[in-house]
Amino acid sequence: MAQQSTETDWVSRFADEVIAEAERRAPGKVTSGASAPVIVCASGLSPSGPIHLGNLREVMTPHLVADEIRRRGHACEHIVSWDDYDRYRKVPAGIDPSWAEHIGKPLTSVPAPPGSPYGSWAEHYKAAMEESLAELGIEYRGISQTEQYTSGVYREQVLHAMKHRADIDAVLDRYRTKDKATGKPKKQQQKPVDEAELEAAEGSGAASEDDGSAGGAGYFPYKPYCTVCEKDLTTVTSYDDESTEMAYTCTACGHSETVALREFDHGKLVWKVDWPMRWAYEGVIFEPSGVDHSSPGSSYVVGGQIVREVFDGAQPIGPMYAFVGISGMAKMSSSKGGVPTPGDALKIMEAPLLRWLYARRKPNQAFKIAFDQEIQRLYDEWDALERKITDGTAQPADDAAYTRAVGTAAGWLPKTPRPLPYRTLASVMDITAGHDEQTLRILSELDPDNPVTTLDETRPRLDKAEYWITTQVPAEQRTIVRDEPDKELLGSLDEQGRASLRLLLDGLDEHWSLDGLTTLVYGVPKIQAGLEPDAKPTPELKVAQRAFFALLYRLLVSRETGPRLPTLLLAVGAERVRRLLGG
């Protein structure tokens, strides 16, 4: 793909900062071609349950920045750390309560949910996200933290952290609001690096994140998993820096043992130490974090000091990202636990559209993803943007967001060859209940001068619209066309009502296309009012049009509202329309 223009959209601005930081860390090497160091952008995901659309921002933000850096010709890698060595914390709603016996084990040691084909809890939820990331065109290197820890990759980092546990403890103590020994609120706080951060720390939920154990034997930033029961309900009772002998006891099963930490790979650093350790180990230059990690006293703030003071590294550029809300998610298709995932969204929207929602908003701007009727308006907005891109009238920032949505540095994402309006496709699938032959007949009549000849032209958008109409629209809002005319209603019409139906029926053949029927249904009340079909509507005319539309809906679908009438008429078919309208 062509290099994206570096107009002042948020992605370009962050790319500028990251490249500048990479140059600062390795002066003169970043732009020197093949020998230039790889710029590292990072994400972290915990497969502790469904990885939802809010978590996707953790991946999309660095993906877009890394992709922009690649477009500019720099070597850039996006790593996704799977935090699958985290502890299993609780049994989600809908899961067999017996899974509580696994609380405290690594996620990779917990059986997958009942009925899953995967070997572990982590693998089950990781697989669904991997499938979505592939569909979204996100190129990354996945890193299993279970593999990293259990294979000894981090062994030197663990030993280093244990050796410098007093230094780590001192950093953490700047933010603790309670005395370690007594558990009581501190009377006086040691001045932190930033006094403003400390003032807000006590009210921060993130400030209470686990930062390691501090008992009679002192503070330890490492948490072993018991080698007998596999749980992390353990306490380190002693550690010798020279021999690396570590003793621990398990409160879950009572097991105690002494191990040589230089050979022991059955535990992990606590989160507030683990994260900055990885920044230094991987050389991360860009990694965003959610509001919970960015507040004073939280892991990002504390980690910045630990990475510098303990691991001799640098804190990455780390913008805070806002929450992603959901509009109208139907219970019938939400993930277990009721949290919609990228996979849920990709069933009703094409990948470029979902990418666009994240690309067009700055990370600190909250937004909602629509699962209700709003998705139709969202697609209208997307299609309008495509038209502006085509005719060259789009604003630079909109152009940039669109380009990032439809492709990456590696190439274009698949798209629907003939993207008909989503609301039209949804209406057609609603009426035909997915019957291919009838669907093709209707779609071919939308534009007789350029007819759709195969449903493949309209896929995958057609399939997304069908899934949306069948899973997200309540049964009472679905469209059911009458089998027989409503003779009682037809018989009760006054002369004006009967005349309006005659005008419509007389014009069907001449106007049998989407545009033609639009002109016809809006034109009938105009003609009855003595106006030209292209006359601008007056308030009185709008009232007449609404009354006429309501009559048609009642005669066709026994309701006063429904899909857009031109689409509905095409879907019902001329012969059936004549019969239902008494023609």
C-alpha positions, -999 to +999 in steps of 0.1 A: +000+000+000+010+036-005+025+054+025-001+072+045+001+110+046+014+122+079-013+148+084-020+157+120-043+128+129-036+112+163-019+081+148+006+102+129+014+123+160+021+092+181+042+077+153+062+109+153+068+106+190+077+069+189+102+074+161+117+104+179+120+083+211+136+054+192+161+078+178+168+092+213+175+056+226+197+047+196+210+080+181+216+079+144+204+043+139+167+045+135+167+059+100+198+042+088+182+014+068+187-023+072+208-021+103+182+001+121+168-014+154+133-027+154+108-003+171+087-022+195+050-014+202+032-036+227-002-048+240-011-070+269-042-092+270-054-115+298-074-145+285-092-148+319-126-146+301-141-132+270-117-105+256-142-077+249-144-047+227-129-025+253-098-047+254-096-044+216-085-008+221-055-022+239-045-038+206-059-014+180-041+016+194-005+002+191-015-016+160-024+016+142+007+034+154+030+004+145+014+002+111+020+039+104+056+035+114+059+006+089+042+027+062+071+051+067+096+024+060+109+018+095+113-017+111+085-020+137+071-049+156+039-051+175+040-076+203+009-090+221+017-104+255-008-130+265-010-128+303-019-165+304+003-171+335-020-149+356-040-165+384-076-177+378-095-153+401-132-163+400-158-184+383-178-164+358-216-165+356-228-195+336-198-217+344-201-248+366-194-237+402-171-266+406-145-246+387-139-227+420-115-255+429-091-240+403-090-205+417-054-195+423-040-216+395-024-202+363-050-197+335-031-222+314-036-249+342-074-244+344-096-267+323-114-249+295-151-241+299-174-271+295-178-281+259-147-263+247-124-281+223-094-263+238-070-277+264-071-248+289-091-218+300-065-195+286-063-213+252-101-212+249-104-174+252-072-167+235-083-186+203-114-165+199-094-133+200-067-146+177-094-154+151-107-118+154-073-102+152-066-122+119-099-110+104-090-074+114-057-076+096-036-070+128-001-082+124+017-091+157+040-114+175+022-132+203+041-140+235+027-165+260+038-154+295+034-190+306+060-201+281+083-172+290+083-180+327+082-218+326+110-220+301+133-198+321+134-169+297+129-144+325+151-163+350+178-136+352+151-109+355+135-127+384+168-131+402+176-095+396+142-084+410+147-105+441+182-092+446+168-056+444+136-063+463+144-036+489+147-010+460+114-022+446+098-021+480+110+015+485+094+026+452+061+009+460+061+023+495+060+058+481+025+051+470+012+028+497-015+045+518-012+020+546+017+010+568+031-024+558+036-036+593+004-024+610-020-021+581-031+013+594-032+044+574+001+062+572+004+094+593+030+108+570+038+098+535+073+099+521+074+124+492+069+107+459+084+117+426+052+136+419+032+150+449+001+155+428+001+117+420+004+109+457-025+131+467-049+111+444-034+077+451-056+068+481-087+072+460-073+052+432-086+016+427-055+008+408-034+018+438-045-014+456-032-037+429-012-066+443+025-055+445+039-085+464+041-100+498+056-084+528+057-106+559+080-112+587+107-123+563+105-090+544+091-080+510+094-103+480+083-093+444+080-130+433+050-153+438+056-190+434+028-213+422+027-244+446+043-274+429+017-297+445-017-279+441-005-253+414-021-224+433-005-191+441-018-191+477+018-192+488+041-171+511+078-168+506+094-173+541+131-169+532+154-161+504+192-162+501+208-139+475+240-159+471+225-195+468+191-182+455+175-207+479+139-197+484+115-213+510+078-210+507+046-224+522+012-230+506-018-221+526-041-240+501-026-275+506-001-270+534+029-279+512+063-263+521+096-266+502+129-249+496+140-245+460+169-229+441+153-200+423+180-201+397+165-234+386+129-229+396+104-217+369+071-222+386+061-187+396+061-151+384+069-116+394+039-096+408+022-074+383+037-041+393+071-055+388+064-079+360+052-051+336+082-028+339+105-059+337+089-067+303+093-031+291+130-034+297+133-069+284+115-062+251+126-026+247+090-014+244+087+022+232+049+024+229+022+008+250-011+023+259-031+014+291-066+017+304-078+043+329-073+017+357-036+014+350-030+051+345-042+065+378-018+077+405-002+048+424-012+023+397+010-001+378+019+023+349+029+051+372+048+029+396+062+009+368+079+039+353+100+043+384+107+006+387+119+002+351+143+031+355+156+024+391+157-014+390+158-027+355+178+002+339+152+006+312+129+033+300+091+037+304+073+035+270+051+063+257+018+052+272-013+071+264-044+064+285-073+050+265-110+056+274-137+030+277-156+016+247-194+014+253-220-008+237-253+003+223-281-022+223-264-056+226-291-083+225-287-109+251-293-137+226-260-132+209-237-118+236-208-137+248-211-157+280-210-132+308-228-107+286-197-089+274-196-084+236-163-094+220-147-084+187-160-117+173-195-106+182-190-073+164-175-089+133-206-110+129-226-079+122-200-055+107-172-057+082-137-055+095-129-021+079-159-006+096-148-019+130-112-007+125-126+027+115-144+031+148-111+028+167-090+048+141-112+079+139-113+085+177-083+096+198-075+070+225-087+092+253-121+097+236-148+072+246-172+059+220-199+033+216-202+004+192-237-001+179-255-034+180-290-018+177-307+002+149-278+027+152-256+003+131-277+013+100-269+050+105-232+041+112-230+022+078-247+052+061-219+074+076-193+050+064-207+048+029-209+086+027-172+088+037-163+064+010-181+086-016-161+116-003-129+097-005-137+088-041-145+123-052-117+139-032-138+159-008-129+142+025-111+161+052-074+150+057-081+134+092-111+115+078-091+104+048-063+092+071-088+073+094-104+057+063-071+046+049-061+030+082-094+012+083-094-004+048-059-017+049-025-019+065+011-015+054+009-052+042-021-046+019-058-040+016-084-058+037-111-078+019-142-058+011-176-062-003-174-058-042-208-041-043-216-025-010-253-019-011-267+001+018-267-020+050-302-009+059-315-021+025-298-055+029-311-058+064-347-051+053-344-075+024-331-103+046-358-095+071-385-100+046-370-130+027-358-148+059-326-155+041-341-172+010-313-168-016-334-169-048-359-144-035-331-122-021-313-122-055-346-113-073-351-083-050-315-071-052-314-074-090-344-051-092-329-023-070-311-008-100-324-024-133-298-005-153-270-022-133-285-053-117-269-075-091-262-108-108-250-129-079-252-126-041-214-130-039-212-094-052-229-082-020-210-104+005-197-103+032-219-072+039-251-092+031-242-119+056-234-094+083-268-077+077-286-110+078-269-120+111-278-086+126-315-088+116-318-123+129-300-120+162-302-083+173-337-073+162-365-084+186-392-107+171-419-081+175-399-057+153-394-082+125-413-078+093-440-104+084-458-097+051-495-105+050-506-135+031-541-122+024-555-087+018-570-069+048-605-067+033-619-049+064-594-021+062-597-018+024-635-017+027-633+011+053-613+035+031-628+068+019-624+080-016-591+098-010-576+066+005-588+045-024-575+071-049-540+071-033-538+033-037-549+036-074-522+062-080-496+039-065-507+008-083-510+026-116-473+037-113-458+005-102-446-008-136-431+025-146-413+030-113-402-005-105-367+002-091-355+015-058-352+051-070-384+049-090-405+036-061-390+062-038-402+089-062-436+072-065-444+067-027-434+102-019-451+116-050-486+101-045-496+126-017-481+154-037-502+146-068-533+143-046-525+178-032-523+192-067-485+195-067-458+183-090-441+150-080-408+169-074-424+196-053-408+205-020-428+191+010-447+215+032-457+207+068-492+198+056-478+176+029-456+157+054-486+149+075-504+135+044-473+115+035-471+100+070-507+090+068-503+074+034-472+055+045-490+042+076-518+029+054-494+011+032-477-005+061-510-016+077-521-032+044-487-049+037-474-059+072-502-052+096-482-025+114-478+013+110-441+012+106-415-011+090-386-012+065-383+017+040-414+014+017-395+013-016-374-016-003-405-033+011-424-030-021-396-044-041-392-073-016-429-081-017-430-081-055-454-063-078-480-091-082-483-095-044-484-058-038-513-055-062-532-082-045-526-069-009-535-033-020-567-044-036-556-038-072 
